[in-house]
Amino acid sequence: AKNMELPKEVREIIKKLNSSDFEGYAVGGCVRDLLLGKEPKDWDITTNAKPEEIQKLFPEHVYENTFGTVAVKTGSEKPELALIEVTPYRIEGKYTDKRHPDEIKFADKLEDDLSRRDFTVNALAMDIDGKITDLFNGQKDLKSKVIRTVGEPEARFDEDALRLLRAIRFATVLGFKIEKKTLEAINKNANWLAAISKERIRDEFVKIINSENAYDGVMLLHETGLLKHVV
């Protein structure tokens, strides 16, 4: 069986949160990668603790973030575990520019945080015992190798148009298919990508062309009408 255990550094942070009566979960891409049997490149923890409470619990930290993220220094030898980002549950405020939420609101429940995330396979949380919270059938989509938005595709892409490109990037890097309604929404709204900064576009594009399925990724960009906003 795959080793489904969270790394010691991650467990220690969650344990400390739990012992101070806060919730704590590994969340997002690291859980997805763990379930796929891949080595996560970084680890994210989400909690109902607020930034000032997280900072108090972990004096060794870096904090300079509009999203309330506290990067906790673990002293780990492994670069991917040396800094672990701990972020309060959030709900996204409204986006008027298809780029940044107008305001960040903290949420009280894990469900709120998971429901604002982009794709079902990225909306998974894992507690200290390895128990998964999966409200959107993300594990099923992982098994079927499908990229599908959490909730209504158009609403998700309207919030942050970079997600149009991220859908292609995840499909390419993971070797997954994009679910039909999600793909239709990308085709229909490809021109929304024009609102996104060149730097953010470049970072996604580089991941696509550095992947083993680069050709398929570029063809998908072309077929969806995104490529002309990239090149």
Secondary structure, 3 states (H helix, E strand, C coil): CCCCCCCHHHHHHHHHHHHCCCCEEEECHHHHHHHCCCCCCCCEEEECCCHHHHHHHCCCEECCCCCCCEEEECCCCCHHHHEEEEEECEEECCECCCCCECCEEECCCHHHHHHCCCEHHHCEEECCCCCEEECCCHHHHHHHCEECECCCHHHHHHHCCHHHHHHHHHHHHHCCEECHHHHHHHHHCHHHHHHCCHHHHHHHHHHHHCCCCHHHHHHHHHHHCCHHHCC
